[in-house]
Amino acid sequence: MNAPTEQVSPLFPPSSNKKAVYEGYQFDQFPDRLRFLHRQLLTPKADPESQTLVYLRAGCMMFGLEYGFYIPMNQKRGQSLCCDLGSDREGQIQGYGPLPSLQRAINSSGLTIFAPVDGRLAVNLTELTYNGLQVGGYIATPVSEGGEQLGLLMFFSVNIIDKPYTAQDRETVTLMAEGVARMNRVQSIGNEFQGEESPEVNERFATPGVKSFKEYSYQAKLPQAYGIAGKVVDVLQVRIGHQALGIDHIAADMSLSKRTLQRRLQQQNINFAQLRDQVRFHYSIGYLVERNHSIEHTSRILDFSDRTSFTNAFKRWTGLSPSTFRKLFRDYV
């Protein structure tokens, strides 16, 4: 596909009141963007080109821009890809893509830059033209993996953009670039195996540290404990949301001393703190996602000393902060 030479109007122009809705996602809502990108990482298209085009199409809609480009640093890695949302065209293009001065700025700085922008590094819009028309706004970021820059992800419009981009827009395009980088890695692994199916290829689709909600729920299931450990789990469940969960309180409810409880758990090779951790993990998912409790309220229910302590524990359990986890999965149920 050659870059269009005529002026086009975006499908969702910035001045329009129409929301950018794609497959049920409201792209003007940041949590919906996160859920969409998370789904793409868990269930990508079968080939890197198709998946990258999905990112380009979605990015245009998220940022209210007409054109999306993926430009590899090394053309041997693959052809540049373009999405023209205004004329509903997408595919491969020849050459190194448009806006060379913007490309040079990104490649030399390694930064995500965008305009309109207030007080941040950016290339002046008056210096950028496309098909003889001045560019009205852009957002662009490098695509890197393992310290190596693979290419450039760039979105822009020849229409005037009447609002500045935000830190959430920056985070969105950065996450998108990580997805494109992963797809490039998948492709290179596939080429090494000369098109043969490899378990490593399939594993590379998944985001390290991020699972589906079903997997998290399974990971957070209540421990199958018996004997004294099973009784501890029962007491913890009774006290959650009502009373403290310290070992002294649990032992007292069981008519045992703290030392006796510790010794009897040790006989089963079980640690009280780890047992309580698993019970807390189980309930935290339900409170955050199914009941939509606040992080502060959840930390109190689970008897953490403060929100920070709960956040640190939740990151240890899932690799994600409670706020990110809830944004990703709160509509799951």
C-alpha positions in Angstrom: 0.0 0.0 0.0 1.4 3.4 -0.9 0.9 6.4 1.4 -2.3 8.3 0.5 -1.8 11.5 -1.5 -5.2 13.1 -0.9 -6.4 14.8 2.2 -8.6 12.5 4.3 -10.9 12.9 7.2 -10.4 10.7 10.3 -13.1 8.2 11.2 -13.2 9.8 14.7 -12.1 13.4 14.3 -10.9 15.1 17.5 -13.8 17.6 17.5 -16.4 14.8 17.2 -18.6 13.9 20.1 -18.7 10.3 18.9 -16.7 8.0 21.1 -14.1 5.7 19.7 -15.7 2.3 20.3 -14.0 -0.9 19.2 -15.2 -4.4 19.9 -17.1 -3.0 22.9 -14.2 -1.1 24.3 -14.6 2.6 25.1 -11.1 3.9 24.0 -11.6 7.3 25.6 -11.6 5.4 29.0 -8.1 4.4 30.2 -9.2 1.2 31.9 -10.8 0.0 28.7 -7.5 0.6 26.9 -5.6 -1.4 29.5 -8.1 -4.3 29.1 -7.9 -4.2 25.3 -4.1 -4.3 25.3 -4.0 -7.0 27.9 -6.3 -9.2 25.8 -4.1 -8.6 22.8 -1.1 -9.9 24.7 -2.9 -13.0 25.9 -4.7 -13.8 22.6 -2.7 -12.3 19.7 -3.3 -12.8 16.0 -1.6 -15.7 14.3 1.1 -13.6 12.6 3.0 -10.5 13.7 1.9 -8.3 10.7 -1.8 -8.8 11.5 -1.2 -8.2 15.2 0.8 -5.0 14.6 -2.0 -3.7 12.3 -4.5 -4.3 15.2 -2.3 -2.1 17.3 -2.1 0.6 14.6 -5.9 0.6 14.1 -6.6 0.7 17.8 -4.0 3.4 18.4 -5.5 5.7 15.8 -8.8 5.4 17.5 -7.4 5.8 21.0 -5.6 9.0 20.2 -8.0 10.5 17.7 -5.5 10.4 14.9 -5.7 9.4 11.2 -2.5 7.6 10.5 -0.6 4.8 12.3 2.8 3.6 11.2 5.2 0.9 12.4 8.6 1.5 10.9 11.4 -1.1 11.5 14.9 0.2 12.1 16.2 -2.5 9.8 14.1 -3.1 6.7 15.4 -6.7 6.7 13.3 -7.2 9.8 10.1 -6.6 7.7 8.2 -4.0 5.8 6.8 -0.8 7.3 3.1 -1.0 8.1 0.5 1.7 7.8 -3.1 2.2 8.9 -5.0 5.0 7.3 -8.1 5.2 9.4 -9.7 7.9 7.4 -9.9 5.9 4.2 -10.1 2.6 5.9 -6.9 1.2 4.3 -4.0 -0.7 5.9 -1.1 -2.8 4.9 2.6 -2.7 3.9 4.2 0.4 2.5 7.5 0.9 0.6 10.4 2.9 2.1 10.9 4.2 5.6 7.7 6.0 6.3 6.7 9.6 6.7 7.9 12.5 8.9 11.7 11.8 8.8 12.5 14.6 11.2 10.1 13.1 13.8 11.7 9.7 13.3 15.2 11.1 13.8 14.1 12.8 17.1 12.7 9.5 18.4 15.6 7.4 17.3 18.2 9.8 18.8 16.4 10.4 22.1 14.8 7.0 22.7 11.9 8.9 24.2 8.1 8.8 23.8 7.2 12.3 22.5 3.9 13.8 21.4 2.2 17.1 20.4 0.1 19.1 21.2 2.2 19.1 24.4 2.8 21.4 27.3 6.4 21.7 28.5 7.7 18.4 27.2 10.2 17.5 24.5 8.6 17.5 21.1 9.2 18.3 17.4 7.5 21.6 16.4 4.3 20.9 14.5 5.2 23.6 12.0 8.2 21.6 10.9 6.1 18.5 10.0 4.1 18.1 6.8 2.5 15.0 5.1 1.3 15.1 1.5 1.8 18.8 1.5 -0.4 19.3 4.6 0.9 20.5 8.0 0.6 17.9 10.7 -1.8 18.8 13.5 -0.8 16.3 16.1 1.3 13.2 16.7 2.4 10.7 19.3 5.4 8.4 18.8 7.6 6.0 20.7 10.5 3.7 20.1 9.9 -0.1 19.9 12.7 -1.8 21.9 13.6 -5.1 23.4 16.6 -6.1 25.5 18.1 -2.6 25.0 17.9 -2.9 21.2 15.7 -0.5 19.3 13.7 -2.5 16.8 11.6 0.2 15.2 9.3 3.1 15.7 5.5 3.3 16.4 4.0 6.5 15.2 0.5 8.1 15.0 -0.3 11.5 13.5 -3.0 13.6 11.9 -3.2 16.4 9.4 -6.2 17.7 11.3 -5.8 20.2 14.1 -5.8 18.5 17.5 -7.5 20.8 20.1 -6.4 19.0 23.3 -3.0 18.1 24.7 -2.0 14.4 25.2 -1.6 13.1 28.7 0.5 10.8 30.8 -2.1 8.1 30.2 -1.7 8.5 26.4 2.1 8.1 27.0 1.5 4.9 29.0 -0.9 3.6 26.4 1.5 4.0 23.4 4.4 2.6 25.5 2.4 -0.6 26.3 1.4 -0.9 22.7 5.1 -0.7 21.7 5.9 -3.5 24.1 3.3 -5.6 22.4 4.8 -4.9 18.9 8.3 -5.7 20.2 7.0 -9.0 21.5 5.4 -9.8 18.1 8.8 -9.0 16.4 10.5 -11.4 18.8 7.9 -14.1 18.0 8.6 -13.6 14.3 12.4 -13.8 14.7 12.0 -17.0 16.7 9.7 -18.4 14.1 12.2 -17.6 11.3 14.9 -19.4 13.3 12.8 -22.5 13.2 12.0 -22.0 9.5 8.3 -21.9 10.0 8.1 -25.0 12.2 5.8 -24.9 15.2 7.7 -24.4 18.4 6.5 -24.3 21.9 8.8 -21.4 22.5 7.0 -19.4 19.9 3.6 -19.9 21.6 5.1 -19.1 25.0 6.4 -15.8 23.8 2.9 -14.6 23.1 2.1 -14.4 26.8 3.1 -11.4 28.9 5.6 -12.3 31.6 4.0 -11.9 35.0 0.5 -11.2 33.6 -2.1 -14.0 33.4 -5.8 -14.3 32.7 -8.3 -13.6 35.4 -9.1 -17.4 35.5 -5.5 -18.2 36.1 -5.2 -15.6 38.9 -8.4 -17.0 40.5 -6.9 -20.5 40.4 -3.6 -19.3 41.8 -5.5 -17.6 44.7 -7.7 -20.5 45.6 -8.0 -21.3 49.3 -5.3 -23.7 50.5 -6.4 -27.3 50.9 -5.2 -27.7 54.4 -6.0 -30.4 57.0 -5.6 -30.9 60.7 -4.4 -27.9 62.6 -3.6 -25.9 59.4 -7.2 -26.5 58.2 -8.5 -25.1 61.5 -6.3 -22.1 61.1 -7.8 -21.4 57.6 -11.3 -21.8 59.1 -10.6 -19.3 61.9 -9.0 -16.8 59.5 -12.1 -16.9 57.2 -14.4 -16.3 60.2 -12.4 -13.3 61.3 -11.8 -11.6 57.9 -13.6 -8.3 57.7 -14.5 -8.3 61.4 -11.4 -9.0 63.6 -7.6 -8.9 63.6 -5.7 -11.7 61.8 -2.6 -11.9 63.9 -1.3 -15.3 65.1 -2.0 -14.3 68.7 -5.7 -13.8 68.0 -5.9 -17.0 65.9 -4.3 -19.1 68.6 -6.6 -17.6 71.3 -9.6 -18.6 69.2 -8.3 -22.1 69.0 -7.6 -22.2 72.8 -3.9 -22.5 72.1 -0.8 -20.5 73.0 1.0 -18.8 70.1 4.1 -21.1 70.6 2.0 -24.2 70.6 0.2 -23.2 67.4 3.5 -22.4 65.7 5.0 -25.8 66.8 2.0 -27.8 65.6 2.0 -26.0 62.2 5.8 -26.6 62.0 5.1 -30.3 62.4 3.1 -30.1 59.2 5.9 -28.1 57.5 3.5 -25.1 57.3 4.3 -21.5 58.2 1.5 -19.3 59.6 2.4 -16.2 57.6 2.3 -18.1 54.4 -1.0 -19.7 55.2 -2.5 -16.3 56.1 -1.0 -14.8 52.9 -2.8 -17.4 50.7 -6.1 -16.7 52.5 -5.6 -12.9 52.1 -4.7 -13.4 48.4 -7.9 -15.4 47.8 -10.2 -12.7 49.4 -8.3 -9.8 47.9 -9.3 -10.7 44.4 -12.9 -11.1 45.3 -13.0 -7.8 47.2 -11.2 -5.8 44.4 -12.9 -7.3 41.4 -16.2 -8.9 42.3 -17.3 -6.5 45.1 -15.4 -3.5 43.7 -14.1 -2.4 47.1 -11.5 0.3 47.3 -7.9 -0.5 47.9 -8.0 1.2 51.3 -11.1 -0.7 52.3 -9.7 -4.0 51.1 -6.4 -3.5 53.0 -8.4 -2.8 56.2 -10.7 -5.9 55.8 -7.6 -8.0 55.3 -6.0 -6.5 58.4 -3.0 -4.9 56.8 -1.3 -2.1 58.7 -1.8 0.3 55.8 -2.5 0.5 52.1 1.2 0.4 51.2 1.7 -2.9 53.1 -1.3 -4.4 51.2 0.0 -3.1 47.8 3.4 -4.6 48.4 1.9 -8.0 49.3 -0.4 -7.9 46.3 2.5 -7.2 44.0 4.3 -10.1 45.5 1.3 -12.3 44.8 0.5 -11.2 41.3 3.3 -9.0 40.0 0.7 -6.2 39.6 -0.5 -3.4 41.8 -4.0 -3.7 43.2 -5.1 -0.6 41.1 -3.7 -2.1 37.9 -5.3 -5.4 38.6 -8.7 -3.9 39.2 -8.5 -1.8 36.1 -7.7 -4.9 34.0 -10.4 -7.2 35.5 -13.2 -5.2 37.2 -15.6 -5.8 34.3 -14.6 -9.5 34.0 -17.5 -10.6 36.2 
